[in-house]
Amino acid sequence: MISRSNYIAITLIMCVVLLMFQLTGISENVLMNTGENLYAAEAVPEEQIALEKESYEQLVAELQVASGNEDTVGLVGEEDEACLSVGSSWCVAQKREYCYYKNLEEAVGDENGAGFLIIDGTSLESEEDVRNLEELSVQGRHVVVSQLPDTETLEENEGLLRTLGILEIVEDEVSVDGFKLFAGLVIGGETVYMDYRQDMPYVRLDDSVTVYAVAQSEDNWIQDVDNEDLPAIIWRYAPGEGKVYVVNGDYLTGQTGAGLLTGFAADCEELYIYPVVNAQVSVVENYTVLADENSELMEREYGQESSIVFRDILWPSIVAVFYDTEDALTVTSALRLDYSKDGELNDSLLQYYFEQITKETGEIGISGYQESDIPLEDKLKQDLEIYEEVLPDYVIRTFQAGGLEEEDYEDLVGEGRLLSDVDTVLTDYDENSQDMFFSYLDNEVIQLPVYMDSQVMEDEDDFRSRCLQTAYGYYGTAIDTAKVIYPESVEDSWNIMSNDWSRNYRPYRVPFECFEKTTATEADRRVRNYLALDYETERIEDTIRLNTDSPDGDCYFIIRLHGEEISEITGGTYEEIENGWYMLTVTETSAEITLEQTNHADYYIK
C-alpha cells in the first residue's frame, strides 16, 4: 500500500512532468508563430564579431617570429613550398610560434632555436644535409621530413639513408592498394585501407624504427612479405635525443597534413595540449521547397512532382537519419533551381518546412546554387522576396556558397550588403588549397569548410576525416538534394542516396562522438572563439595549469598523454576519447589538470 506522503509526492512529480511537456509545446508553438530563427540568439553579438577578428589577426601576426626556442616550429626552405604552407597554417591553428630557416645549416646554427622542424625531403641530397640532420638529433630537436628524396639520390648517399632510418631501397617504385594505419598517431584507432592506391619507393627500415603506417596490397608479391618488411609509409627514427619523422608520400602537401603534424608533435612530447573547435556540422544542401522542376523525370522516377517528392519522400527520411544520429540540422534552402523559368511557387511549403525544421530544433540557411545562370545577386533577391513575404521575421545567418568562387559572393554577404545578417559561409572543401582551413572574408564573415559527402565514405574520405578532426576537432558534412531533381548519374536516385547516407553516417563517426553536434550558426560561434583564443600551459610535477584568454565563454582542448592519465580537473571537465587522448572543456579562465602515472612515460626507442 502506498502511504499518503508517497502518494502526494508521486502526484506532484506527475504534475511537474505534465507541466514541463505543456510548456515545451507552448514555447515551440510560440516560436513557430513568431516565424523566428531558433539560433539567431546563439550567434556572436555584432559588437563582439569585430573584436574577435581583430584578436585573431593580432595573434596571427605575432606567431611568426625571427627566431625561436624549443617550443617554436621551424620551417626549413622556401616559404611557398607546399609542406611549409601546410606547416605555417598548422602553427596558426595550434597557436604555435614559428620561424623560417633558409636551410638545415641555418637551423643547426640556431642551436637554441626551433625544437620542431619541417622540411621538404626532396631537397635533401648532400653529405652536409646528413651532418645537419645528425646534429639536430644530437641537439634534441625533432625533424619532420615530407616525402623522400628521389631514389637515385638515396642510393648514392648511404649516410642519408641511415639518417632517415632506411636500411636499403628494395624497389625504386611499387604500386600498392592501400595502407594499414596503426593506432596512436591520429584519433580513430587502427584501421586498414584497401582502396587508397599509390605509387611509392619501397624501402626497408632499420629495426629500431617505429612505423605508423605500412602499405597493403592484394598483389601476390606483397602477400609473401613479412609484416616487419612491408613497404613503410610513415615512420619515426630516433638516432639521438631528437627524432626524425618521415612521410613516404605527399600527405603533408594538403590540408590533411595538419592531422599528421598534430600526431607527430603529440608523439615527440610526453604531454601535448592544443585547442580545438569541438563542432560537428551536418547540412542538407539545396533543399528545393517551392518549385516543381524537371517534371518529366520526376514523374517517371517518383510518380510525383518534385515539391511533393521532397515533402513526402525526402523529408521523412531526412528526419529519420537526423533522429537516429542525433545530429543538429542545418538546411540550406534553394527555393527553386532553374531561375530561367517562371514556374509557379508554392509559398505554403516554405511555412511548412519552417515549422518542421523548428520542431527538429534546426536552422535554415540560404543556398547560392542554381541550375540556371542568372546573376547570383538576382537569384538571391528573388529568394529573399519570398522569405520577406512568408517569414518576414526569420533571420538568415548562413549562406551556402558550395563550389562558387569567393569573388562571386564576397560582396553579397555581411553587414550592409544584400545578405546583411549572414555571418557564416559554408564552402566546398579543397584539399590542395593553400588558404587557412577556416578563413575570414574581407569583412567579419567567416567561412567554414564542408569536407565530407554524407553519402560517400571511401578510404580517402575516412583518412581525411581522422586527420582533420584530430587537428581541428571540427567536422563538416553535407548531402546535396539538388541531385535528386537534376541527377548526374543513376546513383543520384534518392533511394540510393538515402541508403548510402544512412549506412555510412554512423560507423565513421563513432570515434569522434566526443565532439558536439551543432548547427552552422553554433559552429560559427565556436570557430570564432577558437581562432581568437590565446592560452598558456605550465606543468609543475603532476599538475598542469592551463590559463586561457577566451573571448566568448567555454573553450576546448585536446590533450595527448603517454604513460599517464587524467585523474582530476578543476575549472573544466574532461572526457577520454581513446587511449592517451582526452577532450577538455575549460569553463573558467584557468583550469588545473592532475595526472597520475600508469606506465613508464619514457616509451621512446633509445
Salt bridges, closest charged atoms under 4 A:
GLU46 OE2 - ARG397 NH2 3.94
GLU57 OE2 - LYS53 NZ 3.75
GLU134 OE2 - ARG162 NH2 2.94
GLU168 OE2 - ARG204 NH1 2.30
ASP177 OD1 - ARG197 NH1 2.81
GLU190 OE2 - LYS180 NZ 3.42
ASP229 OD1 - ARG204 NE 3.44
ASP267 OD2 - ARG236 NH1 2.84
GLU301 OE2 - ARG300 NE 3.86
ASP312 OD1 - ARG311 NE 2.77
ASP324 OD2 - ARG506 NH2 3.71
ASP327 OD2 - ARG509 NH2 3.13
ASP327 OD1 - LYS517 NZ 3.59
GLU377 OE2 - LYS381 NZ 3.57
ASP383 OD2 - LYS379 NZ 2.58
ASP423 OD2 - ARG397 NH2 2.32
ASP442 OD1 - ARG417 NH1 3.62
ASP461 OD1 - ARG464 NH1 3.12
ASP462 OD2 - ARG466 NE 2.83
ASP492 OD1 - LYS483 NZ 3.85
ASP500 OD1 - ARG503 NH2 2.97
GLU516 OE1 - ARG526 NH2 2.88
ASP524 OD1 - ARG528 NE 2.75
ASP552 OD2 - ARG525 NE 2.58
GLU564 OE2 - ARG539 NH2 2.63
GLU592 OE2 - ARG545 NH1 2.72
ASP602 OD1 - LYS606 NZ 3.68
